[in-house]
Amino acid sequence: MSKINARIPEGPLAQKWTNYKDHQKLVNPSNKRKLDIIIVGTGLAGASAAASLGELGFNVKNFCIQDSPRRAHSIAAQGGINAAKNYPNDGDSVFRLFYDTIKGGDYRAREANVHRLAEVSNSIIDQCVAQGVPFAREYGGLLDNRSFGGAQVSRTFYAKGQTGQQLLLGAYQALMRQVDLGTVTLYTRTELVDIVVVDGKARGIITRDLVTGELKRHFAHAVVLATGGYGNTFFLSTNAMGSNGSALIKAYHKGAMFANPCYAQIHPTCIPVHGESQSKLTLMSESLRNDGRIWVPKKKEDAEAIRAGKLKPTQIAEENRDYYLERRYPAFGNLVPRDVASRAAKERCDAGFGVGTGLAVYLDFKSSIERLGQKTIEARYGNLFQMYEKIVDENPYETPMMIYPAIHYTMGGIWVDYELQTNISGLFCCGEANFSDHGANRLGASALMQGLADGYFVLPYTIQNYLADEIATKRMTTNEPEFIEAEKAVKDRFAKLMSIKGTRSVDSLHKELGLVMWDFVGMGRNAAGLKIAIEKIAAIKKEFWSNVRIPGDLVGMNVELEKASRLADFIEIGELMARDGLNREESCGGHFREEYQTPEGEALRNDNEFAYVGCWEYKGDNVVPELHKEELVYESVKMVQRNYK
Amino acid sequence: MEKIINITVKVWRQNGPKDKGRFETFKLNNISTDNSFLEMLDILNEQLINENKEPVAFDHDCREGICGMCSLYINGRPHGPDDDVTTCQLHMRKFKDGQTVTIEPWRSAAFPVIKDLIVDRRAFDKIIAAGGYVSVNTGGIPDANSIAIPKVDADEAMDSASCIGCGACVAACKNGSAMLFVSAKVSHLALLPQGRVEGARRAKAMVAKMDELGFGSCTNTGACEVECPKNISLSNIARLNREFLSAKFKD
């Protein structure tokens, strides 16, 4: 028996979820309050799961590293959330949302999960409206939609350019209501530092109080990880500074498979890098591509003059501009999926047509402002334009924005089955932290959909199928040897970090790792480069464990110690990403291997050999992990080369 | 255009809620004006670590002005000298070569200092827990378009809902009042039919919790509105007062 079994329900694709719900085991109300659930993370997935499970009557403990659950980085999602409502009557359906997501993911996602996602998408919108999420509306009072990359329908619901904020506040408020009712206990400024497994089942976690430095043991009948993605492996990304992959690495060390680590999404529209002291990259929402046109100068000498500051973009005549996305992809134009748009920008800049520092292209609103008026553009994107102006000190109503791709989202993550359960019994994973729904590339406005689908409408069902068999399990005292050992291992690890007393700051090492990742495991990868990356990451690991400097103490608040602990885990993730990328000898979605491309420079998949989920099993420190494969079987969709022309 | 400046930073250092606290002064040279304010603090911390000293602790996370985690009182203003931005969006081009920059934590009885520039804002969560929500459970919800909402109401609700919960309003207020924060949530929900149902109960519960947690009363000076990075309007406070009074009259 393989270590991984996706446990996809029987029946035709469109019936699977209904069949599952009809036959799954449930927990009766009086037993629910005897069952404890730990949820780590308070973003869209974590907060919605904690609130929903609390409402059902389970005893929930919810953890976050920030000072409040409302800070989770879901809050920064700008553009919107997809659903198959078909309110605009433009031909949308559950199947079409499912199909677009599978195709957008370059045929590397699990069919049954994606169909379920599309099925529950409509309920999410209903739920959020009931919570008071102020979605944009038409003058008639009904909900407005906009379009997003990779779709030919308008199915994206939005709240100005702050959709993530409004959805998260909806989930946060639902969560705080449960906190008030006593069903959820909240632990802020508290970080998961290990997972406790007893007799093969996840039974709790060890946490570190980020204010006091104190370690604590927590028991639960099931543990849910909803800690987001690992994009910060690259140091510079659109993620929040605190976003990290440490919970995933702890799960991986305990035997959970890490699936498709190499699938990282590079977002095409971010504000370009300004210099070495840059700490993070700011995203400009994909929704801007609805009304903005992307271009670079047609003539190299114009691009050179712009870079030298001798020409302004507004001085380049229309016929001397290369709207390269419209030229290459006439059917989708500026709304091609993110991976395609990112690579096209890199291609133009590598060819010498870049503007700004040379690593930037223009996103121009001139024709939209002429067509719709500045007021309309301001109403749609006002806050984004303001954000751009504050950072770059240029007015995007007058001169085109400069943008360049940046790491944004990680499709890979902890492997889960149809029930969102990892291969460790009782350990669940939802939201960006798992691998399941986006294949090799995520479509815009689908992350919010997945986070809330998992938390509101999937996990509250599937976790009961597990917990129904746990009603006889008594609460543990946390004095069991497994808890004591786990806490001791954590204590030793922190003591070791503090004892290094080297000369390099955590950030300086993290920046070094980030450059290796961007150069060799970024937008364009090849076998030679990936091998170099693995070597360089090993050297960084050695340098880290022998020469990192962490001032301060183990006791009390120590920000550098937090960062160091997370960086140690990012180093492992970086290596895993490179290894997975090297193994996957094909191009698909966000994973572009330069050796495998069509004559037109598009990603060339190899379905015969690589139509599988690459699942990595930890085998020990400095030991090569073992690859397991979950074959992807498509019953309702035919795998074809993606075509956005 | 990018310039390079030298500055002096005077930073509040405090080891915990019981420590008395003091200012420490540092010189920082060759700072690019394209750096954000927090990147300037990153540079300061890198310098301190290289000198084997403890870096300055400050709250920050998204660094794009939406999470509400950053919280500095810079040269006497919450979130510093620029308008309509959070500290993380403030850039060094707002400072002059040779300038002294004074950085303090939010100062309010309800927000005790944890360390250096980091304060405890859990009081805000407690206010939300007291009633800042619509009491609906997950599932069993009518279709999203079953109630039409006038666009003006939805837009106004959105403006109130833009609050990021940073606490600048409290830090700006002489009395340390949380009225702008509370009123933004009360208004957001009261403007929508879904939230209207519990409007009176919500206003009373949130105001009672605010008072209980040690926030002061409203000064009516409007300092909070001026310093709010998200332009939350004082009209929200007027609405809260109306909601609160009409709820009290009904009692």
Interface residues (C-beta under 8 A of the other chain):
Chain A: S48 A51 S52 E55 Q66 D67 S68 P69 R70 R71 A72 H73 I75 A76 K85 Y87 S123 I125 D126 Q127 C128 V129 A130 Q131 G132 P134 F135 A136 R137 E138 Y139 G140 G141 L142 L143 A159 K160 Q162 G164 Q165 Q166 L169 Y172 Q173 A174 M176 R177 V179 D180 L186 T188 V211 A240 M241 G242 H274 G275 S277 Q278 S279 K280 T282 L283 Q386 M387 K390 I391 D393 Y456 F457 P460 S505 D507 S508 R549 P551 G552 G556 M557 V559 E560
Chain B: N15 G16 S32 D34 N35 S36 L38 E39 D42 I43 E46 L48 I49 N50 N52 K53 E54 P55 A57 D59 H60 D61 C62 R63 E64 G65 I66 C67 G68 M69 D82 D84 V85 Q89 H91 R93 I114 K115 I118 D120 R121 R122 F124 D125 I128 A129 A130 G132 Y133 V134 S135 V136 N137 T138 G139 I141 P142 D143 A144 N145 I147 A148 I149 P150 K151 A154 D155 A157 M158 A161 S162 I164 G165 H188 L189 L192 Q194 G195
